[in-house]
């Protein structure tokens, strides 16, 4: 079993992954404070640095710059967030706090 530092939450958020060959539209299937897993529809390899936009339904997406592709396979693409601008980190934290609330 993989032990994680941050809790992951199941989500279905559209996102745009900006890789060396241009933007790709995909979907985030889980999300944490330091990363996410995307549907595997994008041709990337581990250690690729990408930019990611998470569309949460608000006017502006959450922008994640210089994220690292940790792994890719049939289960998806594992993305590790290196650093987020404080505005986007606050928005991500708010979203994750909402996901923690029982429905």
NUNUKOL-758541 format. One record per atom (N, C-alpha, C): x, y, z negated; residue in one letter. Coordinates in steps of 0.05 Angstrom, whole numbers, padded with zeros to 5 digits, always signed. Layout:
NUNUKOL-758541
XYZA ...
This chain:
NUNUKOL-758541
+00017-00024+00000X +00000+00000+00000X +00018+00025+00000X +00010+00044+00016X +00025+00069+00018X +00016+00088-00005X +00036+00098-00020X +00030+00117-00041X +00034+00145-00030X +00014+00162-00033X +00014+00190-00022X +00015+00210-00044X +00028+00232-00039X +00030+00254-00058X +00004+00269-00060X -00010+00272-00037X -00034+00288-00036X -00057+00271-00026X -00080+00275-00038X -00104+00260-00030X -00112+00267-00002X -00120+00246+00013X -00129+00250+00040X -00160+00249+00040X -00171+00265+00058X -00200+00266+00060X -00209+00260+00089X -00229+00243+00092X -00238+00238+00119X -00252+00263+00130X -00245+00270+00155X -00257+00293+00168X -00261+00286+00197X -00276+00303+00211X -00278+00301+00240X -00277+00329+00251X -00253+00340+00252X -00249+00367+00261X -00236+00368+00288X -00247+00383+00307X -00233+00386+00332X -00207+00401+00328X -00187+00395+00343X -00162+00410+00341X -00148+00411+00368X -00130+00429+00369X -00113+00432+00393X -00084+00428+00384X -00071+00409+00397X -00043+00403+00392X -00027+00415+00414X -00008+00432+00407X +00009+00444+00427X +00036+00430+00427X +00041+00414+00448X +00066+00399+00451X +00081+00410+00475X +00104+00399+00480X +00121+00409+00501X +00108+00409+00529X +00088+00392+00533X +00075+00390+00559X +00048+00405+00560X +00043+00422+00540X +00019+00439+00540X +00000+00431+00518X -00023+00444+00518X -00043+00439+00497X -00059+00414+00503X -00066+00399+00481X -00083+00376+00483X -00105+00379+00462X -00130+00373+00470X -00152+00374+00452X -00156+00346+00440X -00158+00344+00414X -00161+00319+00401X -00178+00323+00376X -00178+00305+00357X -00194+00307+00333X -00178+00297+00309X -00180+00312+00287X -00168+00303+00262X -00187+00284+00249X -00176+00261+00239X -00193+00241+00226X -00188+00240+00196X -00166+00251+00187X -00163+00255+00158X -00144+00278+00153X -00146+00290+00130X -00132+00315+00124X -00124+00316+00095X -00100+00326+00090X -00090+00331+00063X -00076+00358+00062X -00065+00365+00039X -00051+00391+00036X -00026+00392+00053X -00014+00370+00059X +00012+00369+00073X +00012+00355+00099X -00012+00347+00109X -00012+00333+00134X -00040+00324+00143X -00040+00310+00165X -00065+00299+00176X -00059+00276+00195X -00081+00262+00201X -00079+00241+00221X -00098+00249+00244X -00088+00247+00268X -00103+00254+00292X -00110+00229+00307X -00132+00231+00323X -00137+00209+00342X -00113+00208+00361X -00107+00184+00369X -00083+00180+00386X -00091+00183+00415X -00093+00208+00424X -00100+00214+00452X -00078+00231+00465X -00057+00235+00451X -00036+00254+00460X -00009+00239+00463X +00005+00242+00485X +00031+00229+00488X +00053+00243+00473X +00057+00236+00448X +00078+00247+00431X +00094+00224+00419X +00118+00231+00410X +00135+00211+00397X +00143+00222+00370X +00151+00204+00351X +00159+00213+00325X +00182+00234+00327X +00182+00252+00307X +00201+00274+00305X +00197+00296+00325X +00175+00296+00340X +00168+00318+00357X +00157+00340+00340X +00165+00365+00345X +00155+00388+00331X +00132+00400+00347X +00109+00403+00335X +00085+00413+00349X +00073+00436+00333X +00055+00450+00346X +00037+00470+00333X +00009+00458+00335X -00007+00464+00315X -00033+00452+00313X -00054+00473+00305X -00077+00473+00318X -00099+00490+00310X -00122+00472+00301X -00131+00476+00276X -00154+00461+00266X -00179+00479+00267X -00199+00470+00281X -00224+00486+00284X -00244+00477+00263X -00249+00495+00244X -00266+00488+00221X -00294+00499+00223X -00301+00512+00245X -00327+00525+00248X -00326+00554+00242X -00304+00564+00231X -00301+00593+00226X -00292+00606+00252X -00291+00633+00251X -00282+00648+00275X -00254+00641+00284X -00236+00639+00265X -00208+00633+00271X -00200+00605+00262X -00185+00590+00278X -00176+00564+00269X -00154+00566+00248X -00149+00545+00233X -00126+00544+00216X -00102+00537+00233X -00082+00555+00233X -00059+00551+00250X -00036+00539+00234X -00026+00517+00244X -00004+00503+00232X +00019+00502+00252X +00041+00516+00245X +00063+00519+00264X +00086+00501+00255X +00100+00491+00274X +00124+00474+00270X +00119+00450+00252X +00097+00436+00258X +00091+00411+00243X +00107+00389+00256X +00111+00368+00241X +00128+00346+00251X +00111+00321+00255X +00114+00308+00278X +00101+00282+00283X +00117+00261+00268X +00104+00249+00248X +00118+00229+00232X +00116+00201+00244X +00093+00195+00255X +00090+00168+00267X +00067+00170+00288X +00066+00151+00305X +00044+00148+00324X +00040+00119+00331X +00015+00112+00335X +00008+00084+00341X -00022+00082+00346X -00032+00058+00345X -00061+00053+00351X -00079+00066+00330X -00069+00070+00305X -00085+00082+00284X -00085+00113+00286X -00070+00124+00304X -00070+00153+00307X -00042+00165+00308X -00041+00190+00302X -00015+00205+00301X -00014+00218+00274X +00007+00212+00259X +00012+00224+00232X +00027+00250+00235X +00016+00271+00225X +00028+00298+00226X +00034+00307+00198X +00059+00317+00194X +00067+00329+00169X +00070+00359+00172X +00056+00374+00155X +00058+00403+00156X +00083+00412+00141X +00100+00427+00155X +00125+00437+00142X +00120+00461+00125X +00107+00481+00137X +00101+00506+00122X +00078+00520+00137X +00060+00531+00122X +00038+00547+00133X +00041+00576+00123X +00033+00594+00140X +00031+00622+00132X +00011+00623+00109X +00015+00640+00090X -00002+00641+00065X -00032+00643+00072X -00039+00658+00091X -00068+00661+00098X -00079+00634+00107X -00064+00619+00123X -00074+00593+00133X -00073+00572+00111X -00053+00574+00093X -00051+00555+00071X -00075+00560+00052X -00083+00584+00047X -00106+00590+00031X -00132+00579+00043X -00134+00582+00069X -00158+00571+00083X -00159+00541+00082X -00135+00528+00086X -00134+00499+00084X -00141+00490+00055X -00131+00504+00035X -00137+00497+00007X -00167+00499+00002X -00179+00520+00012X -00208+00524+00008X -00223+00502+00021X -00216+00494+00045X -00229+00472+00059X -00226+00446+00043X -00202+00440+00034X -00198+00416+00019X -00213+00416-00008X -00215+00439-00021X -00231+00441-00046X -00260+00435-00040X -00270+00444-00017X -00298+00438-00010X -00301+00408-00005X -00281+00395+00007X -00283+00367+00013X -00282+00350-00013X -00270+00361-00034X -00268+00347-00060X -00295+00347-00075X -00312+00366-00069X -00337+00369-00083X -00356+00346-00075X -00369+00333-00095X -00389+00312-00088X -00412+00325-00073X -00422+00309-00055X -00444+00320-00038X -00470+00308-00048X 
